[in-house]
Amino acid sequence: MNCLSKSQNALYFSSIDDISEDIWQSLQCEDNVYFNRKFLKSFEKNHSEITFFYVVLIDNEKNPIAFSAIQIIDFYLDTIKNNEHLFLLKIKNIGRNLHIIPDKKPLKILISGNTFVSGEHGIFIKEDQNKKIIIKELALAILHLVQSGRKLKVDAFLLKDFINESLFITDELTDFNYNPFSVEPNMVFKTDKNWQNFDDYLAAMKTKFRVKAKKAMALSKEITIENITKENIEKLLPKMTTLYQKVAKNATFKLSEFNLETYKHLKKEFGEQYILKAFCLDNNIVGFMSGIINNNSLDAHFVGIDYKLNKPYAIYQRMLYEYVQIAINKKLKTINFGRTASEIKSSVGAIPQDLTIYFRHKKSITNKILKLFLQRVQPTPFQQKFPFKNKITS
């Protein structure tokens, strides 16, 4: 075992390759794709600007009982410019005026979770464990990791994204001076067990939303949707990168830039389980969508869009319906659409799932000041749509 470091209750690794087969077999966590070594390796391999660590919590008999994926990023406060994140702008301005947040240097943030994907993907806990105790042990293990690493500079800690049902466990983090705050919700779509095809989905909608869906399908009829495979991805990647950057540029808030080279590794390792489709017009790519099938769920990942053509050809809306068609055809129970564009996602049938993040600054005085503002943080409101005539049958 090539273990970077260890404490009484934790083992630390700087690469996914250093974790032994025995540990993976003991944890039995890889059925969840976000705790699968191949998935984690895909991100580690293609993001050299991020420092990766992996924490394995162990019991008194040295048996693995929990696993956490850690990413340390450089976060530049000047990337926060949109009015929808005025609370972060206030934190930035006040922090700089009080000289508690650096003016030019980035904040080094340690994140338990996946920087690029919404959801509870930061910590896996075995079923037979006391989860409240485990979350405390993780907080201590993270602190030990930073304090023991002489060259490891961290300004703040962030544990993301916890659903409401988990808060009775994760609120234990407040004992370690973590501050909870709400962020944009994950938009969740539930399929009806009676739907056999896309026409059944349309039939379940109220007239207004069915007309809207059919209009989007009509506007996008000239677009062809093609599978991106491990054989053709090399050729398509430059254009995909350009389209992704257009979307990323318009994003109101992002922690880090995604490297699309990751797709090559994901497609190689997961094949058809990883969804990657190109939207083409006159043999040119005008958009792409990505996602992964994780047990009974389809999780939407990044998209790329040519915004000049988006409205006349309803590209993004067509993408959302394509996710729905995939889920129905593959008999999946849910689609996790992730954050952003909540209103349009609700118009296709998604409902918000509240998410909570826990944040702690390394300096206690700074942390107390930030707490006052984080308590007032609320997700951006949107108008929730209800497109279905009847309740969805699970």
N, C-alpha and C positions, 0 to 999 in steps of 0.2 A: 504494500500500500504506500503510495507516494503522497503522504499527508503533509500539507503546508505547515500546519500548526494544530494544537489541540489544547483544550481546557478540560476541566473535570467532567463536563457534560456535553462537550461539542468537539467535532472534528472540522477542520477548515481545509478547503481545496481551492487552488487558483485556476484549475482547468477541469472540465468535465471528464477528461480522459484519465485524470488521476484517481477518480473514485472507483473502487474495486467492484468486481462483479458480485462479490459476497454482499456488499452494502446494497446494491441494486436489488438483489434477490430478497434480502431481508426487508427492505422498504416496501416492495411490491407497489410502486407508485406509477409505473410507466404506462398503465392503461389510460391514465390521463395524459394526453399528449403534451401538456405544458410542463409535465415533470418527466418527460421521456428524454433520455440522454441524447438521442439523435436530434430532437427539436432544439434542445438547449445548445448543442454543439453548433447548429446552424447559425445561431445568433452570435455565439462566441467567436466563431471562425471569421465572421464577416464584419465585425465591429471592433476594430483594433483601438479605436478612440475611447472605448468603454473598458473599465477594469471589472473583471468578473470574479466572483467568489461563490463558493457553495458551502453551506453550513449543514452538517449532519449532526443532529442531536442524538445523544445516546443515553441509555438508562444506566443504572448502577452495575449491571452485568455487561456493559459495553455493547449492548444490542442497539442498532439504529431504530429510532422511534419517530423521527421527523426529519424533514429536508427543506431547506430554503435556498432559493436562487437569489443571489445578491449582484447588483450592478451599481458601480460607482461612476457617475457622469459629471461632466462639467456643464453647469446650467448657467447660461448667460441671461441676466435679468433684462437686458435691453431687447431681448426677443419678445418681451411682453409689451404689446403696443395696442391691442384691440380694446375698445371700451367695454367689451363683455367681461373683461378681467380687470376692472377698475380696482378691485380689492388688492390684487397683486401689484398694481401700479402704486397704490398707496403704501403698501408694505415696502416696496422698492424705494420710494421717495423718502419716507420717514426713516427707513433703515440707513439710507445714505446720509441724511441730514444729521442723524445721531451717531454716525460713524460706526454703526454696528454691522453694516453690510458693505463689502468692498465696492469701490467705485468702478474699477476697471476689470478686476479679476472675476472669473466665474465662481459661482458657488459650487463646491464639490458636494454632491448629494449622494448618499448611500441609499439605494432603493431595494427593498425586498418586494419583488414582483417583476413583471415584464414591462420594461419601459415603453414598449411599442404596442402592447395589447391590453385592453381593458379587462378587468375581472380578477377574481381571487386566484392568482397564479404565482403567489410569492412563497407560500408555505404549504407543504403537505404533511399531514399528521395521521399516523396510523390509527385505525378505528378503536383500538383497545386502550387509548391513552386519554388522560385528563387534559383537555384542550386548553383550559385556563392556565394550567401549570406550564404547558408547552409554550404558550405565547409569552409567558414571563421568562422562560428559559431562553427563548429566541432573543428577546430584548437584551438579556444579559450576555448572550453569546455574541451579538452584534457589537455591544460595547467592548467586550474583551478583544474582539477582532481589531477594532480601531486602536485601542489602547496598547495592544501588544505589537502592532505593526509600526515600526519606527518610521518607515517611509510612506505610511498610509495617512494622507491628509484628508479629513472629512469635516465639512462645515455643518452638515445637517443630515438627519435621518428621515426616511419616508417609507412607510409601510402601506401598500395599496392592494387592491380596491376591495373593500369588504361590504357584502350585502347586509341588509338589516338583520337577517337571521343570525349573523355571526357576531353582532355587536356585543352581545352579552359575554362573549369570550374575549374579543379584542379590546373592549373597554378596560381590561386589565392593564393595558399599555399606559393608561393615564397615571398609574402608580410609578411609571418611569419617566414622567414628565412629557409624554407624547400628547399632542393636541389634536383631537379629532375635528374634521370639517367635511362638509358635503361637497361633492363634485358633480359634474354633469353625469346624468344617469346612463346606464347601459340600456339600450333599447332592445327589448326581447320580444320576439315573434313566436307565437305558439301555433303549431299546425293542428288542424282538426283531424281526428282519426278517420273520419268518413271521407276525406278528400282523396280521390284517386288520381286527379290530374289538375292542371291549372284552371280548366274550365269550372271545376267544382269550387275552387277558391273564388273565382269571379262570381259565381252564382250565389255565394254566401255573403256577398257585399251588398250594401245599400246602393240604390241606383246611382246616386251622385258619385260614389267612389268607383263603381264599376265603369261608369262612363269615363271617368278620369283615367282609369287603368287602360281601357280600350283606346283612348286617345293617345296615350303614351306608346302603346304597342303600334298604333298606326303611324305615328311620327317616326318611330324607329324601325319601320319595316325594311328600309334600305340597308340597315346595319346587319352585318353577318357576325355571328358569335362563334369564335373558333377556340378550341382548346390549345393552351400553351403547354407544350410538353418538354421533357428534358432534351429532346432532339432539336426543337426549333427555338428554344428560349434564348440561346446565345445571339441569334440573329435579331430577335425582337427586343432584347433588353435595352439597347440605347434609346429607342423611342419610348419604351415603357418608363424609363428613368426620367425623360423629359416631361412626360405626362404626370408622373408622380410628383415631380418638383413643382408643377403648377398647382397641384392640390395642397402640397406642404406649404407653399408660399402664402396661400390664403388661409391656412390654419390659424385659429385664434391663439392656440397654445399647444406647444409640443415640448417634450422633455429632451428629445434627441432626434437626429436624422436617421432614417432607415436606409440601409444599404440594400438595394435591390438584388445584388449578387447573392443575397441570402436565399432568394427564390430558387436559384439553381440547386443549392444544397437541399432545400426542403422538397423540391420536386423529385430529386434523385432518391431521397430517403423515404418519402411517403407516397410517391406515385399518385394514383387517383384520389387518395385520401386528402391530398392537398389540392385545392381548387384554384385554378389559374386560367382565366379566360380573356381573350382579346376581343374587343369590339371594333370591327373594321368597316370602313366606308370607302368604296372605290379602291379596295386593296390597301388602304392606309389605316393604321391603328389610330383610333380616335379615343380609345379608352381601354382600361383593363380592370378586372376585379380579382380579388384573391380571398382565400379563406381556407379553413381546415375543418374536417369532420372529426369531432371529438366525442366519441361514444354516440349518444343520440342527439347531438347538437351540431349545427353548422355555425361556425364562428367566422363572421366576416372580418377580414383584415384590411389591408390598404387597397385603395383604388387610385386610378389615374384617369384624368378627364381632360379633353380639349374643350375648354370653357367656351370658346367661340362657337362651337357646334353643339354645346350641351342643350341649350334651350330649343333650337329648331328641330333637333333629333331626339330630345328627351333621353339623353344618354344615361344620366345618373338614375333617373326613375326606372329606366329599363333594367339597369343593373339590379336594383332592389327587387324587381319582379323576377329576375333571373335567379337570385338567391332563393326566392320563394319556390320557384319551379324545381330547383335542385332539391330542396328540403322535402317537398311533396314526393318527388320521384324516388327519392332514396329512403322514404318512410322515416324521416327524422322528426323528432318531437319539437325542437326549438331552433330558432336562429338567434344568435347573439349579434346584433347589428353594431354594437359598440356605441361610443359617444359620437357627438356632432350630428348636425342635421336632424335633430329629434323630431321636428314637426312633420317633415316629409316621410320619415320612417314610421311615424304613427299613422300616417294616411294609408300606408299599405298594411297596417294591422299590428304594429309593434307597440308595446306598452313600456313605460319607464321602470327600471329597476334601480332603486337608490343605491349609491355607492359612497362609502366613507373612506377617507384617507387619514392616516395618523402621521403627524409631522412633529419633529423635535429639532431645535437648533442646539448645537453642541454647547454654546455659551448660555448659561442659565439666565442671565439678565436679558439677553436677546430673545431667548425663548419665552420669557414672561411677557415681553412687549408684543411679540408676534401672536401670542395666545389671545390677546385682546381683540386682534383683528380677525383671526381665524374663526373666532366664535360667531362672527357676523357674516361669514362667507355663506352664500347661498347659490345654488346652480342657476344658470340663466333660465328664466321662465319661458315656456312656449305653450302654444295652444294644442292640447292633446286632441287628436281626431279619433273617432270611433266608427270605423268603416263597416263593421259587420252587423247583419240584421239580428243575429242571435249569438248567444254565448258559445265560445269555442268548446267543442267536446274533446277532452284530452284522451 
